[in-house]
Amino acid sequence: MPLNITSHKTSSNGVWQGDNPLDYAFPLLIVQITLVLIVTRSLALLLKPLRQPKVIAEILGGVLLGPSVLGRSQSYLHRIFPSWGTPTLESVASIGLLFFLFLVGLELDLHSIRRSGKRAFSIAAVGISLPFVCGIGVAVILRKTVKGADEPGFAQFIVFMGVALSITAFPVLARILAELKLLTTRVGETAMAAAAFNDVVAWILLALAVALAGNGSGSQKSPLVSVWVLLSGLAFVVLMMVAVRPVMEVVARRGENDAADEFYVCLTLAGVLVSGFMTDLIGIHSIFGAFVFGLTIPKEGNFAKKLTERIEDFVLGLLLPLYFASSGLKTDVTTIRGASAWGLLVLVIATACAGKILGTFAVAMFCMIPARESLTLGVLMNTKGLVELIVLNIGKEKKVLNDEMFAILVLMALFTTFITTPIVMAIYKPARGNSMKARRKLGDDSLGSGKEMVEKLRVLACLHGPSNIPSVINLIESTRSTKKSLIKLFMMHLVELTERSSSIIMVHRARRNGFPFFNRSHRDQWHDRIAGAFQAYTQLGRVMVRSTTTVSSLSTMHEDICHVAEEKMVTMIILPFHKQWRTEVDGDNEKYQVEENAGHEWRVVNQKVLKNAPCSVVVLVDRGYGNLPETSTPDSIVYQRVCIIFFGGPDDREALELGKKMLEHPTVKIRVVRFMEKGVLDDNNIVLNFSPDKNKEDSYSFSTAKMNRQREKELDEEAIKQFQSKLNDMVEYIEKFSEDVVEDVLIIGKSGDYDLIIVGKGRFPSNMVAGLAERKPEHAELGPIGDVLSSSEHEVLSSVLVIQQHDVTLVDDAPICKVHDELGIIIDLRWLVRLIRMKFTVV
């Protein structure tokens, strides 16, 4: 008999009227949800150092809240999770599960599965078949050993056991690969393709198992019932793919219009519910309908992304953990009693691991994959987690699995998923680094000798999104000069890894096309211009473009960037500044700039890359660089106006090297402004010392290396002479004597005479730059001059490019204070006090 909960009202009258809120359905549900979130999030934080997926914490949280641990207290169990409140909790959790399976279907791309190749197909096929056969063998043993395991029908039991042991959790695997930075490696791509195929087959097998299970009593009214259920399920899938899919393509196309997207999003969400109801009506679980409906949504365009962003936070963050809690309430580890029961648990774990790992390893070796990668694939494919738990819950709901079998299989899923990350980290460590150290800075990229010498520039351009593309393309285009110049451009789309599933969707898009950040449904002049530029590059053979996507947490994003730079032996990394300005026009046709801030975390990424990069790095502060002038016509020549500000030092010389690459471009006008001091003092008049009291965020950092200033002067003069030898109508060199560096630099920036201003970071500064050492910075990582030009307060109109030359001798830097000799006026008293204290301590 079903539980009668009609005697329990929805809401209470409050404690002042003598009501206990926990005796009413809705207040109790609020308490249950809050408790689940607190426990699962706390466990997730504890397991984060072990790099475990969140699903581990959620399963453990459910087990802790259930009868295995806290539920052993009957007063707690009857008060917080009473039997009359279970249907409400499970109903809300089932809604979350329904929409989660819709998201899983939304992530899976059937086209990419078909294109995954024979290798991934073979690995998936064996990875399912062998564990399924092993599961049948274990099922026979369990039916004879576990009390009550022989009550359900034999066919239902072996199918559920086979599915439970053979399944691979695609969403959990994707998260683990992303955390381990293997998502875009060969191992990661193969594992994802095989897991996607495995996922589809697993849901088909689950539908078969549910159809065979019937009402869970082990007997059917007629043998034809299962056949009718299966045929109806097949007809449902065909209907969805043949009739509903074209309709959803129209919905997705119209839903990308911002004015109408609300209606089509709601229509799609209603479709999820209707699809779930239809499969439940057929006799297959409602989640199967939601999953199939997710497959019908087109993956191209923005509609799938909109759907994901609208529902995933609420579903994954709030509703889905309730499903784990309800699963934990059904899991009673105390039912596993005695040595024989624990021996069965070991048998199930060993069989599941051996079937998956050994089967995948064997077929991967047959496909000529190296042994270490083959073993890694086997461990990755052994990931269980959420999908496994869904299968087990359906099995318990259909009474195919009793309490003891359910507890054994839940612990098996928990164990196999938990061991995945540490084992993969132990056996598979992709090579980081490259023995070839050549071509690390501009000027060192010539190949050949004499007349056959060819310049080859290898550039890694990092992009946050579409808004970064025009400025990066414009910068690369300006360096393309002669027929002897070759440019190899690596475009890297940086995607932050979050708890959301949409970051994983980006990886699938990256594999389908080179530019996942292009919104193909909104083609504008920039899309056409960029496409035309790439086509022209291909025809000229001067620029080769390769693209990739990295999905990583922001705390370790710099590792991916530096690794790719090292692996591809690039000469220069282009980083977008975390702030960007675009020009808007108000009602009076007055232009003003709007600042867009990607966030401080992206600024930290840039800082870490500047610190650890194996090559030269430029930070591009974009204020509309690459935008076409309003007065330009298709036939008019648009000139780029570039200004290089030169003070001296390695970074400024690197700026000149970049300018030299722009010299021969027919539409680039360059002006070099060399700042000179009035009444030049001897170099020894300013001495830079470390300042332990200063924070790197609050003060500029300079190189701690000891360098020969006289030699630096000679190198500066030589670089200037080489540049002067190339002067023509498009190139200009002027010397500017300055008493106020900041004011004179801002005059250049505010003039609007230049599209781009190139400056060196100034880690080994001249006297003029060193004089700014105690200035309060806004963006210290750009150096004093770059910070002045990129400040939000100064209303600079030009885009700015801050360049840092790669030099192993300049890697170490630190905040400094300024100390004058006996001719100076200012003494840093705090530094002197520290020195005096140190001397007294020594005495």
Summary of the structure (lengths in Angstrom):
residues: 843
radius of gyration: 32.4
end to end distance: 89.2
largest distance: 105.5
contacts: 2821
relative contact order: 0.08
helix: 57%
strand: 13%
